[in-house]
Amino acid sequence: MAKNPAPSATLQPILAQVDADFDSSVSRLCDLLRIPSVSTDPAFNKQTRAAGQWCTDQLKSIGFDASLRDTTGHPMVVAHYRTNGSNGKTPHLLYYGHYDVQPPDPLDLWKSPPFEPAIVEGPRGKRIVARGAVDDKGQVMLFIEAFRAWMKARGSLPVNVTVFLEGEEESGSPSLDPFLKANKKELQADVCIVSDTSMWDINTPAVTYMLRGLVYIEATLHGPSADLHSGMFGGSLVNPATALCGVIAQLHDKNRKVQIPGFYSGIKELSAAEKKMWKSLKFNEKQFLGEAGMKTPYGERGRTTLERIWSRPTCEINGIFGGYTGKGAKTVIGSSASAKISCRLVHGQDPKKVMKNLIAFLKKRTPPDCRWEIHEHGCSPAIRVPTESPWLEAALEGLRSVFTKQPVLIGTGGSIPLVGSVQRILGFDSLLVGFGLDDDRVHSPNEKFELKCYEMGIKSHAAMLEAFSTVS
């Protein structure tokens, strides 16, 4: 295997600046992590806006023309930098991230308060533990800190840059498409850089070329007009909680294939080249499951674990509740029961059709005297990023100048609505280069970001800036 090239003479002082300023970079990340920007909960609206303003102020401090833009929901951060002497041939990059975070629940499972960042020792060195550490505040700070290092070491950036940060990614991005449409001209660029994905492992960088889409609903089955005494009424009428369980149990067959009509329409099998590339990654299934506290593969039969999480669609119950859910016993038949249901989609599926067919699947199985109340929480397509482009080659070149191991191309099971929207509305592709790890506990208690990943992510973004400047 060819040895990766050493950093260029231009890049070396910038990487040295990252090292010199690293403790301050960690401190700034901690400041952002202390802001509880939970976009799904209106109780945190002021704090979510404060996080957006914090990012705006940071970008202003390093020379960007930055502003916080109001929407019907949480505000957007838009910032521009035009390099000295730029012309029509100077590359223009759009950097995307989100400053909002998932709710921290359940709080009792956190080893330290979720919005009081803790730097602790782990098997790979120091890590920072907090909600949003890796998803996505830590990864937003990667490119902001890379910009800062360039400005301190060289006085300018080598390309034109627009930064676009949203505050609703964790709540379905309802304001995203309207904002992109209203500001289409201002947000034009050659390519969008997204850092909200993962590396292959802590020593191997990765570019993500497959990204699953999402359909998400909350379905509530209403039955009796009020909660009822289970002794007086039990066995005489429909119990919504029991009926709901019966309905959602029909979502999968004995081979764990999803039973929603038309669910697999449009999906293409992996090519022989892709199968060969994935096999070469030497995926450790035992380790992957072990990091989640499990040991038995489970899912659609006849598929490998990598296929299940990268190239096959899923239907999952993300939450189920009804009746009495407090401590102790209370013998009631609840008047309603709810389930949060998400479908991860792959390239070829139509998210609007999947949403329509999922709702029809539930309604077809409506128990007597019951009715459904459906709330839609997200509908975005899966994405395949072109694997042959000058931007991808430049990204790989930048990664090679920082890491000793060769970068790889991978898929991911997560969803980033922005990627599809940029392709559809703004008319250009995205490049997904992330620095998280599979064991970062994204969306879970004790979310963390390895400080080694934070350091290498900043250096990688700095190196990619140099490589992007050479694309014509």
CORURSUL-V472581 format. One line per field, one symbol per residue. ss: DSSP state (H for helix, E for strand, - for the rest). phi: phi as a letter, one per 20 degrees, with the letter a starting at -180 (. if undefined). psi: psi as a letter, one per 30 degrees, with the letter a starting at -180 (. if undefined). A space follows every 10 residues. Layout:
ss=???
phi=???
psi=???
This chain:
ss=--------HH HHHHHHHHHH -HHHHHHHHH HHH----E-- -HHHHHHHHH HHHHHHHHHH H---EEEEE- -----EEEEE E--------- -EEEEEEE-- E-----HHH- -------EEE EE--EEEEE- ------HHHH HHHHHHHHHH HHHH-----E EEEEEE--HH H----HHHHH HH-------- EEEE---E-- E--E-EEEEE E-EEEEEEEE EE-----EEH HHH------H HHHHHHHHHH HE-----E-- ---------- -HHHHHHHHH ----HHHHHH ---------- ----HHHHHH ---EEEEEEE EE-------- -EE--EEEEE EEEEE----- HHHHHHHHHH HHHH------ EEEEEEEEEE --EE-----H HHHHHHHHHH -------EEE EE----HHHH HHHHHH---E EE---E---- -------EEE HHHHHHHHHH HHHHHHHH-- --
phi=.fffffgfff fgfffffgff dfgfffffff ffffefeeff dgfdgfffff fffgfgffff fdoeedbddf cfdefddcbc cdffmfcfef gcddedacde cfgegeffef ebgfdcgddc ecfdofcdda fngdccffff fgffffgfff ffednaeece ccdcdddcfe cnlfeffgff ffcgffefbe adddcbccef bfdcfbdedc cfebcccddd eecgfbfcff ffdgndbfeg ffffgffffe fcefemefef gmfefnedff ffffgfffff flgefffgff femcbdfbqg fncfffffed cceccceeab brmecefmdb ecdffbbcce ccceddgoee ffffgfffff gfffdffgmd becddedrbc efcdegecbf ffffffffff fdeeeffcdc dbefccggff ffffeenbed cdcdcecfef lfmdgmgbcf ffffffffff ffffgffffe fd
psi=kkkkllklee eefeeeeeee geeeeeeeee eeffjiijff jffgeeeeee eeeeeeeeee fggkjkljkk afbllkkkkk kjlkglaffk kkkjkkakfl llkfkkeffk flkfgikkjl kafgaklkkl kgefjgeefe fefeeeeeee eeeffllflk kkkjklggeg gfhffeeeee efgeeegkle lkkkigalle affjlkkkfk klakkkljkk jkclflklkf eefkfflkje eeeeeeefff fkafggkkgk kgegkfkklk leeeeeeeef fhkjeeeeee fgglfjkkak kgkleeeefe gklljkjfkk llbkgalakj iljkflklkk kkkkllkfkj eeeeeeeeee eeefgklkgl lkjkkkgkjk llkkkkfjlf eeeeeeeeef felfkkllkl llflkjeeee eeeeefglll jjjlgllfgf hkglkhklkk feeeefeeee eeeeeeeeff k.
